[in-house]
Amino acid sequence: MAVIHNTTLTPGKLELLAPWLPTQPWYAGTARTPELSKAGGFRLDDPDGVVGIEFMVVTDTSGDRPVTYHIPLSYRGAPLDGVDDAALIGTAEHGVLGRRWVYDGTHDPVLVAQLLALLQGRAEPQAQSLTDTPDRSVTRHLSGDVLPSPARKSDVRNGPHGTDVAVETAADGGPPAGPLTLAVVRVLEADGHTPGGDTAHGHITAGWRTPDGAEHRGRFALLKDAGSTAS
């Protein structure tokens, strides 16, 4: 069970994300510095209690219209070995836990494994800011009996709309049955449209709130055939 500490994080999450967001190929903003606000999200528990896992939603109001982004984050007490430097968003000082390395969670095998566990119904989504409080608004769907598992950490690709992570599949108790793509949606559309959503084997759906106070829901991640992307 992840414990939510009522303490400080310096720099804050939005401060870390503001310079990092414009470097991503799926960033839809302008040349201006992003003006970010929290718009929603949820957490998952690391079974080993080591890695913090958060699926954060932020809205950027620096442009002509607000743009809402989904950013999976992992928090670690030491650097993550074997990942590209671009996977690191930054470091911050936690008031209780000390130095934390904050990663783009699509590169973190623990986050990817737990997102797949959520998709399979083996993990329970947790409230973003409350300890031991399930978030019933986060839903999942998976068709068939495919059992995806994380692929090599290097199999991560960014595109203009999302991030694709290669995963392997197997029938229950059987050998690998071939690759699939875990497509993490980055730019959330208020109308709920998700590229390729109609042909996905499974998906995770959650909500967020736009600056005008309106509530929206959409797909945060999809499980798709290999070669079929969210970008």
DABELCOR-V674644 format. One record per residue. PHI is phi in degrees with one decimal (* if undefined). PSI is psi in radians with two decimals (none if undefined). OMEGA is omega in radians with two decimals (999 if undefined). Layout:
[[PHI | PSI | OMEGA] [PHI | PSI | OMEGA]]
This chain:
[[* | 2.15 | 3.10] [-74.9 | 2.32 | 3.11] [-98.1 | 2.20 | 3.10] [-89.7 | 2.01 | -3.12] [-88.6 | 2.32 | 3.06] [-86.3 | 1.44 | -3.03] [-150.6 | -2.94 | -3.07] [-101.1 | 2.72 | 2.98] [-133.8 | 2.08 | -3.04] [-126.7 | 2.08 | -0.09] [-69.3 | 2.86 | 3.14] [-72.9 | 2.94 | -3.10] [-60.0 | -0.78 | -3.13] [-65.4 | -0.60 | 3.08] [-65.7 | -0.66 | 3.09] [-68.8 | -0.67 | -3.06] [-75.9 | -0.52 | -3.04] [-57.2 | -0.81 | 3.11] [-80.1 | -0.38 | -3.09] [-79.6 | -0.70 | -3.08] [-53.2 | -0.85 | -3.08] [-64.3 | -0.21 | 3.12] [-86.0 | -0.08 | -3.08] [-92.4 | 2.46 | -3.09] [-65.6 | -0.35 | -3.14] [-92.6 | 0.03 | 3.12] [-69.1 | 2.23 | -3.04] [-107.1 | 0.26 | -3.05] [-87.0 | -2.92 | -3.10] [-100.6 | -3.01 | 3.10] [-75.7 | -0.13 | 3.12] [-74.1 | 2.77 | 3.04] [-66.0 | 2.30 | -3.14] [-57.9 | 2.49 | 3.03] [-112.2 | 1.74 | -2.91] [-103.5 | 2.54 | 2.98] [-139.5 | 2.64 | 3.12] [-72.0 | 2.42 | -3.08] [-127.2 | -0.05 | 3.14] [148.4 | -2.95 | 3.11] [136.6 | 3.13 | 3.11] [-155.2 | 3.06 | -3.13] [-126.4 | 2.84 | 2.94] [-129.1 | 2.67 | 3.11] [-89.2 | 2.45 | 2.91] [-83.0 | 2.12 | -3.12] [-55.6 | -0.48 | 3.14] [-89.7 | -0.08 | 3.08] [68.6 | 0.41 | -3.06] [-104.4 | -0.75 | -3.01] [-103.7 | 2.27 | 2.99] [-80.4 | 2.37 | -3.07] [-127.9 | 2.11 | -3.13] [-137.2 | 2.43 | 3.02] [-110.2 | 1.72 | -2.96] [-99.1 | 2.45 | 3.06] [-115.2 | 2.24 | 3.11] [-129.6 | 2.63 | 3.08] [-115.9 | 2.32 | 3.12] [-103.1 | 2.11 | -3.12] [-110.2 | 0.39 | -3.10] [-79.0 | -0.31 | -3.09] [-98.9 | -2.88 | -3.13] [-69.6 | -0.44 | 3.10] [-141.3 | 2.62 | 3.12] [-65.3 | 2.50 | 3.05] [-125.7 | 2.29 | -3.09] [-108.7 | 2.31 | -3.07] [-119.4 | 2.57 | 3.03] [-106.8 | 2.13 | -3.06] [-129.6 | 1.81 | 3.02] [-69.6 | 2.31 | -3.11] [-125.6 | 2.46 | 2.97] [-122.6 | 2.47 | -3.09] [-117.9 | 2.17 | -3.08] [-128.5 | 2.67 | 3.11] [-87.5 | -0.01 | 3.11] [-154.7 | 2.78 | 3.14] [-59.6 | 2.57 | 3.10] [-87.2 | 2.09 | -3.11] [-74.2 | 2.60 | 2.96] [79.6 | 0.27 | 3.09] [-117.7 | 2.73 | 3.11] [-65.1 | 2.60 | 3.12] [-57.8 | -0.51 | -3.12] [-66.6 | -0.28 | 3.13] [-72.6 | -0.38 | -3.12] [-83.3 | 2.11 | 3.08] [-80.3 | -0.67 | 3.11] [164.6 | -3.12 | 3.06] [-118.4 | 2.70 | -3.12] [-148.4 | 2.75 | 3.10] [-99.6 | 2.04 | 3.12] [-90.5 | 2.37 | -3.05] [-63.1 | -0.36 | -3.14] [-113.8 | -0.75 | -2.99] [-93.9 | -0.16 | 3.14] [83.1 | -2.62 | -3.08] [-63.8 | 2.29 | 3.12] [-125.4 | 2.36 | 3.03] [-95.8 | 2.13 | -3.04] [-105.6 | 2.10 | -3.06] [-114.5 | 2.65 | 2.86] [-65.5 | 1.94 | -2.94] [-64.6 | -0.28 | 3.11] [-66.2 | -0.30 | 3.10] [-94.6 | -0.07 | -3.05] [-99.4 | 2.05 | -3.08] [-62.6 | -0.49 | 3.13] [-69.8 | -0.80 | 3.11] [-62.5 | -0.79 | -3.12] [-61.3 | -0.75 | 3.14] [-61.8 | -0.70 | -3.12] [-75.2 | -0.54 | 3.05] [-65.5 | -0.70 | 3.07] [-66.9 | -0.65 | 3.08] [-63.2 | -0.67 | 3.06] [-62.4 | -0.77 | 3.14] [-59.6 | -0.61 | -3.13] [-87.2 | -0.07 | -3.13] [82.3 | 0.29 | 3.14] [-98.5 | -0.08 | 3.09] [-131.8 | 2.59 | -3.09] [-110.1 | 2.18 | 3.10] [-63.9 | 2.47 | -3.09] [-116.0 | 2.63 | 3.08] [-58.8 | 2.55 | -3.04] [-65.6 | -0.61 | -2.99] [-124.5 | 0.22 | -3.11] [-127.0 | 2.44 | 3.11] [-77.8 | 2.38 | 3.03] [52.3 | 0.83 | -3.14] [-132.2 | 1.81 | 3.14] [-60.8 | 2.55 | 3.07] [-104.7 | 1.71 | -3.08] [-72.6 | -0.20 | -3.13] [-76.8 | -0.28 | 3.12] [-87.1 | 2.15 | -3.07] [-121.7 | 2.80 | -3.14] [-138.3 | 2.71 | 3.07] [-144.7 | 2.35 | 3.07] [-141.9 | 2.18 | 3.14] [-96.2 | 2.56 | 3.10] [77.9 | -2.93 | -3.07] [-115.9 | 0.43 | 3.12] [-67.2 | 2.46 | 3.13] [-120.7 | 1.55 | -3.12] [-72.7 | 2.63 | 3.06] [-139.8 | 2.71 | -3.07] [-60.7 | 2.47 | 3.05] [-92.0 | -2.96 | 3.11] [-60.9 | 2.54 | -3.07] [-62.8 | -0.37 | -3.10] [-77.3 | -0.23 | -3.06] [-86.3 | 1.09 | 3.14] [-127.6 | 2.21 | -3.11] [-130.2 | 2.29 | 3.08] [-100.0 | 2.49 | 3.06] [-133.0 | -3.01 | -3.07] [-69.8 | -0.26 | -3.13] [-122.8 | -0.30 | -3.06] [-170.5 | -2.99 | -3.11] [-125.0 | 2.28 | 3.14] [-107.4 | 2.25 | 3.12] [-118.4 | 2.17 | 3.12] [-72.9 | 2.35 | 3.07] [-133.6 | 2.66 | 3.07] [-97.0 | 2.81 | 3.11] [-132.6 | 2.77 | 3.06] [-152.6 | 2.60 | 2.96] [-68.1 | 2.78 | -3.08] [-56.1 | 1.98 | 3.13] [79.4 | 0.02 | -3.07] [-103.1 | -3.10 | -3.14] [-76.1 | 2.90 | 3.08] [-54.0 | 2.41 | -3.07] [-109.0 | 0.09 | 3.12] [122.4 | 2.89 | -3.04] [-83.8 | 2.65 | 2.96] [-131.1 | 3.03 | 3.10] [-118.6 | 2.19 | 2.96] [-90.9 | 1.84 | -3.06] [-95.7 | 1.95 | 3.13] [-92.5 | 2.03 | -3.14] [-75.4 | 2.29 | -3.11] [-105.3 | -0.75 | -3.14] [-99.1 | 1.94 | -3.09] [-87.8 | 2.22 | 3.14] [-96.6 | 2.37 | -3.11] [-64.2 | -0.39 | 3.14] [-86.3 | 0.01 | 3.09] [80.4 | 0.06 | -3.11] [-69.4 | 2.33 | 3.10] [-132.2 | 2.09 | 3.12] [-56.4 | 2.25 | 3.11] [77.4 | 0.09 | -3.07] [-64.1 | -0.49 | -3.07] [-71.7 | -0.39 | -3.09] [-107.8 | 0.12 | -3.08] [-72.3 | 2.59 | 3.06] [-76.4 | -0.42 | -3.13] [-166.7 | 2.94 | -3.14] [-160.7 | 2.76 | 3.02] [-112.8 | 2.27 | -3.13] [-120.1 | 2.38 | 3.11] [-147.8 | 3.10 | -3.07] [-117.5 | 2.93 | 3.05] [-156.2 | 2.94 | -3.11] [-122.7 | 2.26 | 3.10] [-83.6 | 2.87 | -3.06] [-57.5 | -0.42 | 3.12] [-81.2 | 0.05 | 3.11] [90.8 | -0.06 | -3.12] [-73.0 | 2.49 | 3.11] [-95.7 | 2.36 | -3.13] [-133.6 | 2.75 | 3.04] [-133.3 | 2.63 | 3.11] [-169.0 | 3.08 | -3.11] [-86.2 | 2.22 | -3.13] [-93.2 | -0.48 | -3.13] [-154.6 | 2.59 | 3.14] [-134.3 | 2.60 | 3.02] [-105.6 | 2.08 | -2.96] [-132.0 | 2.93 | 3.05] [-63.5 | 2.56 | 3.07] [-58.5 | 2.40 | -3.09] [90.3 | -0.21 | 3.05] [-99.9 | 2.08 | -2.95] [-116.7 | 2.86 | 3.02] [-86.1 | -0.11 | -3.09] [-104.7 | none | 999]]
